[in-house]
Amino acid sequence: MPTPAAVPTLVTVPCFSGAPWTADQLAPLRAHSVRTLRLPEGVADIDSYADTLAAEVADLTDYVLIGDSFGAVISLALAIRQPPGLRGLVLSGGFAADPLPRGKAIASRASRYAVGPLYRQLTLRIHAHQLASRHDAGAEVPHRPADYRRLFIEHTPRASYAARVRSVIGFDVRDRLGAVRVPTLLITPADDRLIGARAARELRDGLPNAVEAVLPDTGHMFRFTHPRLYGETILAFLDGPQGR
């Protein structure tokens, strides 16, 4: 008799806040073995994040990386190395090259000097508004910019925020996307004010085995605002011919 195909472990890699998947975000994936991570603190280099992720999955022989936003960038950086055991890739709201316009990049660099109340009241308010979408208020789980700001206050020390900003400035792996040979799902929000459509297009055009799902009426934070739709989209890919 043929040996049953191994069921891969789903490894979730979180967004810029560093906050791991919550129970409601994991609920659609409950039929699978899931390993959910949080980001290490104070790391200012994408390759170092990828090193940490490699250590987290070193014991797995079959796994799929599910990276959300900044976590998608980390997952992509590891996938380019073609690690053993990687069977698939799910990237949402990620990018292959630093997407920040020059003005935003300068402002982001300055965030390292925003301490105490300035970090909480200015830096995080600006960032929260960049994350927000016109679709958030009517979402599965309605969110306001204040909710995103609270997420960062609770999970993201100022030093880690500044280090993560530094890690993406100048990041560019567009010429190495062809090294990613595993089936890849790109989940793109309909309204992404933070990253933009160009980043999704570069990933779609550069990854040789990628398919894209654009989720209607969603913004950049759709893991938080649309956890059921987000999870079901991942499951449809895993259960489909490209995800097998």
C-alpha positions as CSV (number, residue, x, y, z in Angstrom):
1,M,0.0,0.0,0.0
2,P,1.2,3.5,-0.7
3,T,2.5,5.5,2.2
4,P,0.1,8.3,3.1
5,A,1.4,11.8,2.3
6,A,2.8,13.6,5.3
7,V,0.6,16.4,6.7
8,P,2.9,19.4,7.1
9,T,3.1,21.5,10.2
10,L,1.9,25.1,9.7
11,V,4.4,27.6,11.1
12,T,3.0,31.1,11.6
13,V,5.4,34.0,11.5
14,P,3.9,37.2,12.8
15,C,3.7,40.8,11.6
16,F,5.8,43.9,12.5
17,S,4.2,44.0,16.0
18,G,5.7,40.6,16.8
19,A,2.5,39.4,18.3
20,P,1.8,35.7,17.7
21,W,-1.5,34.4,16.2
22,T,-4.4,34.6,18.6
23,A,-7.0,31.8,19.2
24,D,-9.5,33.3,16.8
25,Q,-6.9,33.6,14.1
26,L,-5.8,30.0,14.6
27,A,-9.3,28.6,14.8
28,P,-9.8,28.0,11.0
29,L,-6.5,26.0,11.0
30,R,-7.4,23.8,14.0
31,A,-7.4,20.6,11.9
32,H,-3.7,21.0,11.2
33,S,-0.7,20.9,13.5
34,V,0.3,24.5,14.0
35,R,3.4,26.1,15.5
36,T,2.8,29.8,16.2
37,L,5.8,32.1,16.9
38,R,6.4,35.5,18.2
39,L,9.3,37.7,16.9
40,P,12.5,38.0,18.8
41,E,13.2,41.5,20.3
42,G,15.8,44.0,19.2
43,V,16.9,42.3,15.9
44,A,17.8,44.7,13.1
45,D,18.6,42.4,10.2
46,I,16.3,40.3,8.1
47,D,18.9,37.5,7.7
48,S,19.1,37.3,11.5
49,Y,15.4,36.9,11.7
50,A,15.6,34.2,9.1
51,D,18.3,32.5,11.2
52,T,16.0,32.5,14.2
53,L,13.1,31.1,12.1
54,A,15.4,28.3,10.7
55,A,16.3,27.3,14.3
56,E,12.6,27.2,15.2
57,V,11.8,24.8,12.3
58,A,15.0,22.7,12.5
59,D,13.2,19.7,14.0
60,L,10.4,19.7,11.3
61,T,10.6,17.5,8.3
62,D,7.5,18.8,6.6
63,Y,6.2,22.3,7.1
64,V,4.6,25.3,5.5
65,L,5.6,28.8,6.4
66,I,2.7,31.3,6.8
67,G,4.1,34.8,7.0
68,D,2.0,37.9,7.7
69,S,3.4,41.2,6.5
70,F,6.9,41.6,8.2
71,G,6.6,37.8,8.9
72,A,6.1,37.3,5.1
73,V,9.5,39.0,4.5
74,I,11.2,36.8,7.1
75,S,9.6,33.7,5.6
76,L,10.6,34.7,2.1
77,A,14.2,35.2,3.3
78,L,14.3,31.7,4.7
79,A,12.6,30.1,1.7
80,I,15.2,31.6,-0.6
81,R,17.8,29.4,1.2
82,Q,15.8,26.3,0.2
83,P,15.7,24.8,3.7
84,P,15.0,21.0,3.9
85,G,11.5,20.3,5.0
86,L,9.8,23.4,3.5
87,R,6.8,22.2,1.5
88,G,5.0,25.5,0.8
89,L,4.8,29.2,1.5
90,V,1.9,31.5,2.3
91,L,2.8,35.2,2.2
92,S,0.3,38.0,3.0
93,G,1.1,41.7,2.8
94,G,4.8,41.1,2.2
95,F,7.4,42.4,-0.2
96,A,10.7,41.5,-1.9
97,A,12.2,45.0,-1.7
98,D,11.9,47.9,0.7
99,P,8.6,49.5,-0.3
100,L,9.0,52.8,1.7
101,P,9.1,56.0,-0.4
102,R,12.1,58.2,0.5
103,G,10.1,60.5,2.8
104,K,8.6,57.6,4.8
105,A,12.0,56.0,5.0
106,I,13.5,59.1,6.6
107,A,10.6,59.4,9.0
108,S,11.0,55.7,9.9
109,R,14.7,56.1,10.6
110,A,13.8,58.9,12.9
111,S,11.6,56.6,14.9
112,R,14.6,55.3,16.9
113,Y,14.8,58.7,18.6
114,A,11.1,58.7,19.6
115,V,11.2,57.6,23.2
116,G,8.6,57.2,25.9
117,P,5.3,59.2,25.2
118,L,6.7,60.3,21.8
119,Y,6.8,56.7,20.7
120,R,3.4,55.9,22.0
121,Q,1.6,59.1,21.1
122,L,3.3,60.0,17.8
123,T,5.1,57.1,16.1
124,L,2.5,54.5,16.9
125,R,-0.4,56.8,16.0
126,I,1.1,57.5,12.6
127,H,1.8,53.8,12.0
128,A,-1.7,52.8,13.1
129,H,-3.2,55.1,10.5
130,Q,-1.0,53.7,7.8
131,L,-2.2,50.2,8.7
132,A,-5.9,51.1,8.7
133,S,-8.3,50.6,5.8
134,R,-11.7,51.9,4.9
135,H,-12.9,48.3,5.2
136,D,-11.9,47.8,8.8
137,A,-15.0,49.2,10.5
138,G,-17.3,46.7,8.8
139,A,-15.0,43.7,9.0
140,E,-15.6,40.3,10.6
141,V,-13.8,41.7,13.6
142,P,-14.1,45.5,13.4
143,H,-11.0,47.5,14.1
144,R,-10.0,51.2,14.5
145,P,-6.6,52.7,14.3
146,A,-6.7,52.9,18.1
147,D,-6.8,49.1,18.1
148,Y,-3.7,48.8,16.0
149,R,-1.9,51.3,18.2
150,R,-2.9,49.3,21.3
151,L,-1.5,46.1,19.6
152,F,1.9,47.7,19.3
153,I,1.8,49.2,22.8
154,E,1.2,45.8,24.2
155,H,3.6,43.8,22.1
156,T,6.3,46.0,20.6
157,P,9.0,47.6,22.7
158,R,10.3,50.9,21.2
159,A,13.8,49.4,20.6
160,S,12.3,46.5,18.7
161,Y,10.1,48.7,16.6
162,A,13.2,50.8,15.6
163,A,15.3,47.7,15.0
164,R,12.6,46.2,12.7
165,V,12.4,49.5,10.7
166,R,16.2,49.4,10.2
167,S,16.0,45.8,9.1
168,V,13.9,46.6,6.0
169,I,15.6,49.8,4.8
170,G,17.5,48.8,1.7
171,F,16.2,45.2,1.8
172,D,15.9,43.7,-1.7
173,V,15.8,40.1,-2.8
174,R,14.0,40.5,-6.1
175,D,16.9,39.0,-8.0
176,R,16.7,35.9,-5.8
177,L,13.0,35.1,-6.0
178,G,13.6,32.4,-8.5
179,A,15.3,30.3,-5.8
180,V,11.9,29.7,-4.2
181,R,10.8,26.5,-5.7
182,V,7.9,25.5,-3.4
183,P,4.3,26.2,-4.1
184,T,3.5,29.7,-2.9
185,L,0.2,31.5,-2.1
186,L,0.2,35.3,-2.1
187,I,-2.7,36.7,-0.1
188,T,-3.2,40.3,-1.1
189,P,-5.7,42.8,0.5
190,A,-7.9,44.9,-1.7
191,D,-6.8,48.1,0.0
192,D,-3.2,48.1,1.3
193,R,-2.1,51.6,2.2
194,L,1.1,50.5,3.9
195,I,2.8,48.3,1.3
196,G,0.9,49.0,-2.0
197,A,0.1,47.0,-5.1
198,R,3.6,47.2,-6.6
199,A,5.0,44.9,-3.9
200,A,2.5,42.3,-4.6
201,R,3.1,42.5,-8.3
202,E,6.9,42.0,-7.8
203,L,6.3,38.9,-5.8
204,R,3.8,37.5,-8.2
205,D,6.0,38.1,-11.2
206,G,9.2,36.9,-9.5
207,L,8.2,33.7,-7.7
208,P,8.1,30.8,-10.2
209,N,5.3,28.8,-8.4
210,A,3.1,31.5,-7.0
211,V,-0.7,32.0,-7.2
212,E,-2.4,35.1,-5.8
213,A,-5.7,35.5,-3.9
214,V,-6.9,39.1,-3.6
215,L,-9.3,39.3,-0.7
216,P,-12.2,41.8,-1.4
217,D,-13.1,44.4,1.2
218,T,-9.9,43.9,3.2
219,G,-6.9,46.0,4.3
220,H,-3.4,45.3,5.4
221,M,-4.4,44.0,8.8
222,F,-6.7,41.3,7.5
223,R,-5.3,38.6,9.8
224,F,-6.9,40.6,12.6
225,T,-10.0,42.0,10.8
226,H,-10.9,38.9,8.7
227,P,-9.5,35.8,10.5
228,R,-12.1,33.4,9.1
229,L,-11.7,34.5,5.5
230,Y,-7.9,34.6,6.0
231,G,-7.8,31.1,7.4
232,E,-10.2,29.7,4.8
233,T,-8.1,31.1,2.0
234,I,-5.0,29.4,3.4
235,L,-6.9,26.1,3.8
236,A,-8.2,26.3,0.2
237,F,-4.6,26.6,-1.0
238,L,-3.3,23.7,1.2
239,D,-6.1,21.5,0.1
240,G,-5.8,22.4,-3.6
241,P,-3.5,20.9,-6.2
242,Q,-0.8,23.5,-5.9
243,G,-0.6,23.2,-2.1
244,R,-0.2,19.4,-2.1
